[in-house]
Amino acid sequence: MSEMALPRSIALVGNPNCGKTALFNRLTGSRQKVANYAGVTVERKEGVLNLPSGRRVRVLDLPGAYSLNATSPDEAVTRDVCLGRHPDETLPDLLLCVADATNLRLHLRFVLELRRLGRPMILALNMADAARKRGIRIDIAALQTELGFPVVETIAIQRDGAQDLLARLDGQLPAVPPAPEADLDVHAETRRLIAHAVTMPAPTSPRDAAIDRWVLHPVVGVLILIAVMVLMFQAVFSWATPFQDAINAAVGWLTGVVSSLLPEGMLRGLLTDGIIAGVGSVLVFLPQIIILFFFILVLEESGYLPRAAFLLDRLMTSSGLSGRAFIPLLSSFACAIPGIMATRSIPDPRDRLLTILVAPMMTCSARWPVYTLLVSAFVPDRRIGFLGLQGLVMFALVIGGIAGALAVSLISRFLGRKLAEHALLLEIPAWRLPNWRDVLIGLRERAVIFLRRAGTLILALSVLLWVLSTFPTPPADWTRPAIDYSFAGRIGHALAILFSPIGFNWQICVALIPGLAAREAAVAGLASVYAVSAASEDATAAALGQALSTQWSLATAMALLAWYIFAPQCLATIAVVRRESGSLKTTILATLLLAGMAYCASFFAYHITLALS
Amino acid sequence: MILSSTILMTLADLPLGTPTIVRNVVPQNPQDSIAARLKDLGFVAGEPVSLVAFGPFGADPLLVQIGFTRFALRRSEAARVEVENV
């Protein structure tokens, strides 16, 4: 039948965290995200493999699954594709099963389950290097004979780590493996195969056991977790400073050059007050974003995240969240959008919805510019012991978001539909040394995303805001500041009626509008508004900080910080909540909830600070 | 003095490090998806299993070594797994 056929489409399928995506990237030259925990890939991804013979094959990367008996939305995608039931995918010609060579007791069972489908298969024993290092010996030939389909070793993270696989894929489609007896017990068969073909010196690596004795220790482990978080926030603040000073100096220099070259007028105003002030004020946060992502990527690659989930599970469940929510919530510190998408690995619909609801409260990287600007302008740069006060305030803002999330889940539990039991069942992977090349690629990607946003979205918003705050120009007999006559001035003053109870002046109200498109654009907005109204030559973020610290009360700054912990900003996040929850009602509820929390938090922050100062 | 060599208990009752083998996974209801998933993950009769660590708050969750893999399981989940001494 298909004996002579060549495969045209391949699907990568296997247990979570066996390196399918790394192998997919190796085969197709893609750069899909990889990390060391289960559930990084939650949707199918497509790529093209160019075989040595020049033939092109379509490759599909599927979310990891423990079984075809799916328990979460991401596993259901894999099941449907493998069974040919997926609405948008045809049945792949070849199943490329990927198994972690160090974890065969678990992974072979799923391979045997897939064999029952009666489709052409190849088994790739991935992480062959890690297996060899641990002294694990696998008799490939014996395994191949017993399974009845080809088996190859791969090292997805090595340049030539997929040579054998490529050679095999370039040949004929392998024959459908002979059907096993109908009542074959896959667990017993797995045990038999391992006894037959695998020599395993120790069930887990002794090195991992030694590290975990401390990292998962009830006291030491929690201290390590706190230390890692504090170090991260301190580093983002203090390591970035020299780079930020350099960017500030460059922006100031550029403003000076433009001002000296161009005559006083509209064009100069647009360039210095609009574009340079707006984009420059955001650009200066690039070093912080890079350092933040360096920590996130290293934590992801090493395998620390599931361990942190293990340590925090009880705290999270006692507030009504699942320990499974930890990783989506942690991803939300980069950006709520991938965080909300990562909730697809949460099996229980109620858990998943609650996680989607609170994910936007995690401190995403777009909030850092706003936080940093205000914290450096209003919080004195003092040290408490060896910790900087500014870093501690940042830490408190992040904790504020987490506390809000816990409060919401507690309340939802109280209002509560009765608590069904929600599984944790979280695999704790082997420790892995971060692959520095992957970390660098990840950092470059984040830097490019940040710069592209600054060069497009933020630039456009800055120009728009400059136009709004410059036109219409006031008549000759106008005595108040010119900006009060402009569109921006009028909009700001109108909105200020709504926001003055929480201490926002009209300039903040103007800046909130571009902040809807991108949170960090609020900084650009403030920079533009203050640059236009002050007509100052110095449009750097440092100058903006100075302007704010002289013109705002401490209470106003605290109110704006509190607002930003919760505010339902960035329309893209709301759109993703809509898509992932599949319900307009939920989306509106989430938006109103966040707006209400933001308003209340600002109100209290403002009035408490006023009363204290 | 002659005791039976096996004492029946669940995974949730085990002290750290005691080597045992799985005897059975007991579903709590006919549609117990957690019990089904535990079986898929390798919690089947005859499989060696032991506890590696306890979570810091209320000694929950449990870190369980089964086969070559380690899973974090809540006590309520582990209570479905009956084990016996080796």
Interface residues (C-beta under 8 A of the other chain):
Chain A: Y66 S67 N69 T71 T102 N103 L104 R105 L106 R109 H187 M200 P203 T204 A209 D212 R213 L216 H217 P218 V219 G221 V222 P306 A309 F310 L311 D313 R314 L315 T317 S318 G323 P347 E421 A423 L424 L425 L426 E427 I428
Chain B: S33 I34 A36 R37 L38 D40 L41 G42 V44 E47 V52 A53 F54 G55 P56 F57 G58 A59 D60 P61 L63 Q65 G67 F68 T69 R70 F71 A72 L73 R74 S76 E77
